[in-house]
Each structure stands twice: as structure tokens, then as C-alpha cells.
């Protein structure tokens, strides 16, 4: 089956309206613009913990996908001590224990990782969602949970939308305040929007596991382990953002937010290749583009603590984009001509990616791009930019080295998925005629 057929399946664009295009600024952390306004306008009570030393936050080196996969479980749930205060104190220790117990309970009550994914997506409380994510990932690595039970139907089992707390209110992107007009002040505005992004990222990773778990056997277990690892990272990022909001005197929900990121999940719910293109390879790659600039601006606002959190999150997102690029290449290789060499397959992957993004989120193909971090994550400029954009960084072009029989199984299963989607699209088109 040629990949051109895949790109024709999913046609809905991502945005506030079914015919709208996605806004790049709605995917990147809001606040990554308006850099010319030099001063934070938050009240003094929200600024009292901000340091005044202006120091650019240095990036951490990318360790490579295989080393990322081999990382030990990361139990960091908090972002260090504030202004020399000793941590953990009794209150912090109590919170950590409660969250650990919550995570262990979620893992023990799940029949498989896919059912745990459903439970997490259906959980509204952000901290509970983070705790459950960590507990389930740990149980998976310890071999205590199977990926999926027999008879699982991801399309039927997974919620259409994730559960959310009563606040923030979700509004069209144009109704979300800019940093200039934010009621929270600039720094808290940035951290609130980033917390919202990380909350969505948890659900997107678990939805990818639960929705496509019925493809296990065609998709190897490493696919699901990788996305559980991503969800665990995102849970840690969310807790860091919520902690920083607390320190700034702000609560998640004190400002409205939008639902554009989840619209990416809805638009790709029935096409795993589209999901890989839109979520890790596009949405998370936009985070690589915005993160370093945003960290520097937070330093300029006089808040190196928030800047350090944003910089670390941006660094860790390289692994998430690498996961997406690896599995996107792998699925492309399974679906296309077996006789193609590596260079030809890379051209096919690039064309397939661009076809999806041009159809679903064309604005995401506009720069500026963090070309080097994208290359470290395995995304060649050929995927998203014109020929005049290059990088000196070697592109990590990982493909899962699966047994030929497994690749044939993946090809057959995904061919069936595509045939069903094409039939559904044709039926919809006929009914609308």
C-alpha cells in the first residue's frame, strides 16, 4: 500500500473551528512573544520569590534515544528548594507520600496499561493525573502490568475527551489573554499556559497508548513503553509548573485556556500515523522551537527560577520528539515499498509528514525553527522547511529494527485501519452531498 493513501484519510484541520487552521502560538507556550516589554507586571506578592540575577539558562545535552529509553525511573516530583529553604519539609513530604500512594493504587487496580490509560485520561484532577501516570509507568517497567488485555477496543474504550477540572474555562484561542493583558502578570501567565500544555501532553500520550493498544503485536511493546515514558516525563513537568504557580501566588485555573492541543488528538483519533505526525512530531517540536527563547525571556523578566524550569522541560522534550520521529519512520517503512534504500525512505517519510501537516495544521510549517534540536530528535529539515535551511547537527534517523514478519503484520493491520477510514470518509461525504 502506498503512503499517498494514508495522507488522504484524515482531513480535519486543527483549530477553534473545524475549518480553521492551527495557530502556532497556540501550540507553543504562550508568552513566547512580546519580548520588547521588559518588565514583569505581576503584583509584588507574586514577585517576592523571583531572583534579580539575570543569567541565561544553559541547555542540557541530548543523550540519544537508546540512553533515554534506558534511564532509571525519575522520582523528582518537585523543583528543588526555594530561596535556600530546606526541603522536604513535613507538608511537602506528606504530599509526596499521598501522590505515591495514589500512583501505586492506580497501578494495582488496572487490568492492563491500556485500561490504566483510560482511567488517567478520565481523571480530572491534574495532580492525581500526574501521580497515576508515574505509578503506572513504574509498574510497567517492573513487569507488573501487561500492555493490553484480550478484546480491548481502543476506539470504543477511550474517552472522546479527557476529564478536566472545573477551571480553567476553555475558550477559543483568540479569547485567551496575551501576556500584556493577562490578569496573572507575565511570569505567572507563562507558567499557567505551560501547565495547561503539560496537562494536555499527559492525556495525549496515554490516549495514544489506549487508543492504539489493539494494534499490539503489529506495533511492538516498545512503542507503548516509549509513550508511557513520555507520559511520565510530562507528569513531572506538570507538577513543576503547578509548584511554580503556587510559589507565585497563582492557582491553575485562574486564567482561561484553549483546547487546540486536544483537537489534534480528535483529528487523528483513527489514524496512528497522523497522530504521530501531529502530536510528537509537530506539537512537541513546536515546543522545542519556543522553549529556549521563552526561558531567556523569563530571565529577562527577572525570574531565573521559572526560566530554569522551562529550559529543563524544553531539553527533555527532545526525547519525546525523538520517540515520535522514530515511530513515524518505522510505520512509514512498514507501509511503503520494501525495496527503497534509506535515503529514499527518508524522502517518503518527509513527504508523508508534510502531507499530513499541510492538511491538518499548515501554519506549523512556518518558522522560526529550532533546527538543531529538531535534528537531535531525528527530524530532518527536509520534513518541514525549504532547501535553504540546514543544520550541522547529525540527524538521528532511528527506525525500530523489527522482525520482517512483525513489519508485515503492521502493514496488514494498518492497511485495514486505512481501508475502514476511507470507507467511513466516503460514507460521510455521500451523506453530506
C-alpha positions in Angstrom: 0.0 0.0 0.0 1.4 3.4 -1.0 1.7 6.1 1.7 -0.2 8.5 -0.5 -3.4 6.8 0.5 -2.6 7.3 4.2 -2.3 11.1 3.8 -5.7 11.2 2.2 -7.5 9.7 5.2 -7.5 12.5 7.8 -8.9 15.8 6.5 -10.0 17.8 9.5 -7.8 20.8 10.3 -7.0 21.6 13.9 -8.3 24.8 15.3 -11.1 26.6 17.1 -13.5 25.7 14.2 -13.5 22.5 12.1 -12.3 24.6 9.1 -9.8 26.7 11.0 -6.1 26.3 10.8 -4.0 25.7 13.9 -2.2 28.7 15.4 1.4 28.1 16.0 1.3 30.4 19.0 -1.5 28.2 20.4 0.8 25.2 20.5 4.0 26.8 21.7 3.9 28.1 25.3 2.0 31.4 25.2 4.2 34.2 26.4 7.0 33.3 23.9 6.4 36.6 22.2 6.2 40.3 23.1 9.8 40.3 24.2 10.1 44.0 23.9 8.1 44.6 27.1 10.9 44.3 29.6 9.2 44.3 33.0 7.0 41.8 34.8 3.7 43.4 35.8 2.8 40.9 38.5 1.9 42.3 41.9 4.8 42.3 44.4 3.4 39.3 46.3 3.9 37.3 43.2 7.4 38.6 42.6 8.8 38.2 46.1 10.5 34.9 45.3 12.0 36.0 42.0 15.7 36.4 41.9 17.1 39.5 40.2 20.2 38.0 38.8 20.0 37.8 35.0 21.7 34.6 33.8 21.0 32.7 30.6 19.9 29.1 31.3 22.3 26.7 29.6 20.8 23.7 27.8 21.4 20.1 28.8 23.0 17.8 26.1 20.7 15.3 24.5 21.8 11.8 25.5 20.3 9.9 22.5 17.2 7.8 22.2 18.6 4.5 23.4 20.1 6.0 26.5 16.9 7.9 27.1 15.0 4.6 27.0 17.4 3.1 29.5 17.1 5.9 32.0 16.2 4.9 35.6 12.8 5.9 36.9 12.9 9.6 37.7 11.1 10.3 41.1 11.7 14.0 41.0 8.3 15.5 41.7 9.4 18.9 43.0 11.7 21.6 41.7 14.2 21.9 44.5 14.3 24.4 47.4 13.1 27.9 47.1 15.5 30.7 48.2 17.5 28.4 50.5 14.6 26.9 52.3 15.1 23.3 53.4 13.2 20.6 51.5 11.5 18.3 52.0 9.5 19.7 55.0 6.6 17.8 56.6 4.0 19.2 54.3 6.0 18.5 51.2 6.8 15.0 52.4 3.2 14.4 53.1 2.2 15.5 49.6 4.8 13.2 48.1 3.6 10.2 50.1 -0.1 10.9 49.1 0.8 11.1 45.5 3.0 7.9 45.6 0.1 6.0 47.2 -2.3 7.4 44.6 0.0 6.1 41.8 0.5 2.7 43.4 -3.3 2.3 43.8 -3.9 3.3 40.1 -1.4 0.6 39.0 -2.7 -2.1 41.3 -6.3 -1.5 40.2 -5.6 -1.6 36.5 -6.1 -4.7 34.5 -3.5 -3.6 31.9 -1.7 -0.5 30.8 -4.4 0.4 28.3 -7.1 0.3 31.0 -4.9 2.5 33.2 -4.6 4.9 30.3 -8.3 5.1 30.1 -8.6 5.8 33.8 -5.9 8.5 33.7 -7.5 10.3 30.7 -10.8 10.2 32.6 -9.3 11.7 35.7 -10.0 15.4 36.1 -7.6 16.5 38.9 -4.2 17.5 37.4 -2.1 16.3 40.4 -4.0 13.0 40.5 -3.4 12.5 36.8 0.3 13.1 37.3 0.5 10.8 40.3 -1.3 8.0 38.4 0.9 8.4 35.4 4.0 7.9 37.5 2.7 4.9 39.3 1.5 3.1 36.1 4.8 3.8 34.3 6.8 2.4 37.3 4.5 -0.7 37.4 5.0 -1.2 33.6 8.8 -1.1 33.9 8.7 -3.6 36.8 6.7 -6.0 34.7 3.6 -5.8 36.8 1.2 -4.7 34.0 0.6 -6.2 30.6 0.2 -3.7 27.7 -3.4 -4.7 26.9 -5.9 -7.4 27.7 -7.6 -9.5 25.1 -10.6 -7.9 23.4 -9.5 -4.4 24.0 -11.1 -1.9 21.5 -9.3 1.4 21.9 -11.8 3.4 19.8 -14.6 2.3 22.0 -12.8 2.2 25.3 -11.0 5.6 25.3 -12.9 8.8 26.2 -13.6 11.2 23.4 -12.3 14.0 25.6 -10.2 14.0 28.7 -11.7 14.9 32.0 -10.8 18.4 33.2 -11.2 20.4 36.4 -14.0 23.0 36.6 -11.3 25.6 35.9 -9.8 26.9 33.7 -12.7 27.6 31.5 -11.9 26.5 27.9 -12.4 29.2 25.3 -11.5 29.8 21.7 -7.8 30.7 21.3 -8.5 34.3 20.4 -10.1 34.8 23.9 -7.0 33.7 25.8 -5.3 36.8 27.1 -1.9 37.8 25.8 1.0 38.3 28.2 0.3 42.1 28.0 -3.3 41.7 29.1 -3.0 38.7 31.4 -4.6 39.1 34.8 -1.8 37.0 36.3 1.3 39.0 35.3 3.8 37.9 32.7 5.7 35.1 34.5 2.6 33.5 36.0 0.9 33.8 32.6 3.7 31.8 31.0 3.7 29.2 33.7 -0.1 28.8 33.7 -0.1 28.3 29.9 2.8 25.8 30.2 1.0 23.9 33.0 -2.0 23.6 30.6 0.2 22.3 27.8 1.8 19.7 30.1 -1.7 18.6 31.3 -2.7 18.0 27.7 0.5 16.3 26.9 -0.1 13.7 29.6 -3.5 12.9 28.1 -2.2 12.8 24.6 0.5 10.3 25.5 -2.0 8.0 27.4 -4.6 8.3 24.7 -2.0 7.2 22.1 -1.4 4.1 24.2 -5.0 3.3 24.9 -6.4 4.1 21.5 -3.9 2.1 19.6 -3.3 -0.8 22.1 -5.4 -3.1 19.9 -2.5 -2.9 17.4 -0.2 -4.6 19.8 1.6 -7.3 18.0 1.7 -5.2 14.9 3.2 -2.4 16.9 5.9 -3.8 19.3 5.8 -3.3 23.0 8.5 -0.7 22.8 6.0 1.7 21.2 3.8 1.6 24.2 6.7 1.7 26.7 8.1 4.8 24.9 4.8 6.7 25.2 4.3 5.7 28.8 7.8 7.1 29.4 6.7 10.3 27.7 3.6 10.5 29.9 5.7 10.1 33.0 8.0 12.9 31.9 5.0 15.1 31.2 3.6 14.3 34.6 6.8 15.6 36.2 6.8 18.7 34.1 3.2 19.4 35.1 4.0 19.2 38.8 7.0 21.5 38.4 4.7 24.1 36.7 2.0 23.7 39.4 4.6 24.1 42.1 5.9 27.3 40.5 2.4 28.7 40.2 1.9 28.1 43.9 5.1 29.9 44.6 3.9 32.8 42.5 0.6 33.0 44.4 -1.4 31.7 41.4 -3.7 28.7 41.0 -4.1 26.6 37.9 -7.5 27.8 36.6 -7.1 31.4 37.5 -7.0 32.2 33.8 -8.9 30.8 30.8 -7.2 28.3 28.4 -8.0 26.8 25.0 -8.5 23.3 23.7 -6.4 23.4 20.5 -4.0 20.7 21.6 -6.7 18.1 22.2 -8.2 19.0 18.9 -5.0 17.4 17.5 -6.0 14.2 19.2 -9.5 14.3 17.9 -8.4 14.9 14.3 -6.1 11.9 14.4 -8.1 9.5 16.5 -8.4 6.9 13.8 -5.1 7.2 12.1 -1.9 6.3 14.1 0.4 7.7 11.5 -1.5 11.0 11.6 -1.3 11.0 15.4 2.5 10.6 15.3 2.8 13.4 12.7 0.6 15.9 14.6 1.4 15.3 18.3 5.0 14.4 18.9 6.5 15.4 15.5 4.6 18.7 15.2 3.1 19.9 18.5 6.1 18.8 20.7 8.6 20.0 18.0 7.0 23.5 18.3 7.8 23.3 22.0 11.5 22.7 21.0 11.3 25.9 18.9 9.7 28.1 21.6 11.3 26.7 24.8 14.8 28.2 24.7 13.6 31.6 23.6 10.9 31.6 26.3 13.5 30.6 29.0 15.7 33.6 28.0 12.7 35.9 28.2 11.8 34.7 31.7 15.4 35.5 32.7 14.9 39.0 31.2 11.7 39.3 33.3 13.9 38.7 36.4 12.8 35.1 37.1 15.6 32.7 36.5 13.8 30.0 38.6 10.9 29.8 36.2 13.4 30.1 33.3 15.3 27.1 34.6 12.1 25.0 34.8 11.2 26.0 31.2 14.7 25.2 30.0 14.7 21.8 31.6 11.3 20.9 30.2 12.4 22.0 26.7 15.5 19.9 27.0 13.5 16.8 28.0 11.1 17.3 25.1 13.8 16.3 22.7 13.3 12.7 23.8 9.5 13.0 23.1 10.0 14.3 19.6 12.6 11.5 19.0 10.0 8.9 20.0 7.6 10.4 17.6 10.1 10.6 14.7 11.3 7.1 15.3 7.8 5.5 15.2 6.7 7.7 12.3 9.7 6.5 10.3 9.0 2.9 11.4 5.4 3.0 10.3 6.3 4.7 7.0 8.8 2.0 6.3 6.3 -0.8 7.1 3.7 0.7 4.8 5.9 1.6 1.8 8.0 -0.2 -0.8 10.4 -2.7 0.8 12.9 -2.1 -2.0 13.6 1.5 -1.1 17.0 2.4 0.3 17.4 4.5 3.5 17.7 7.8 1.6 14.6 7.1 -0.5 12.7 6.1 2.6 13.7 9.4 4.3 12.2 11.3 1.3 9.0 9.3 1.6 8.8 10.0 5.4 9.4 13.7 4.8 6.7 13.9 2.0 4.2 12.0 4.2 4.8 14.2 7.2 4.4 17.4 5.1 1.2 16.0 3.5 -0.3 15.4 6.9 0.7 18.8 8.4 -0.2 20.8 5.3 -3.7 19.2 5.5 -4.2 19.4 9.3 -2.0 22.3 10.6 -0.4 24.2 7.8 0.7 27.1 10.0 3.0 24.8 11.8 5.3 24.7 8.8 6.2 28.3 9.4 9.3 29.2 11.4 11.2 30.1 13.3 12.5 26.6 13.9 15.0 25.2 16.4 16.7 23.3 13.6 19.5 21.8 15.8 17.2 20.4 18.5 14.9 19.0 15.8 17.8 17.3 14.2 18.9 15.8 17.5 15.4 14.4 17.9 15.5 12.9 14.4 13.6 15.4 12.3 15.4 16.4 9.2 14.8 20.0 7.9 13.6 18.2 4.7 10.4 17.4 6.7 9.3 20.9 7.5 11.5 23.6 5.8 12.7 24.7 2.4 16.0 23.5 1.0 17.9 26.6 2.2 17.6 25.6 5.9 20.3 23.2 7.1 21.9 22.0 10.3 25.4 20.9 11.3 23.9 18.5 13.8 23.7 14.9 12.7 20.0 13.9 12.3 19.2 10.8 14.5 17.3 8.7 12.0 16.1 5.9 14.2 13.8 3.1 12.9 12.7 0.2 15.1 14.6 -2.8 13.9 11.7 -5.3 13.8 11.5 -8.8 12.5 10.2 -8.8 8.9 7.2 -10.8 10.0 6.3 -8.1 12.5 6.6 -5.4 9.9 4.4 -7.4 7.6 1.8 -7.7 10.4 2.0 -4.0 10.9 1.5 -3.4 7.2 -1.6 -5.6 7.1 -3.1 -4.2 10.3 -2.6 -0.5 9.2 -3.9 -1.3 5.8 -7.1 -2.4 7.4 -7.3 0.7 9.5 -6.8 2.9 6.4 -9.5 0.9 4.5 -12.0 1.4 7.3 -11.2 5.1 7.5 -11.5 5.6 3.7 -14.9 3.8 3.7 -16.1 6.0 6.6 -14.9 9.1 4.9 -16.6 8.1 1.7 -19.9 7.4 3.6 -19.7 10.8 5.3 -19.0 12.6 2.0 -22.0 10.8 0.4 -24.3 11.7 3.3 -23.3 15.4 3.1 -23.8 15.6 -0.6 
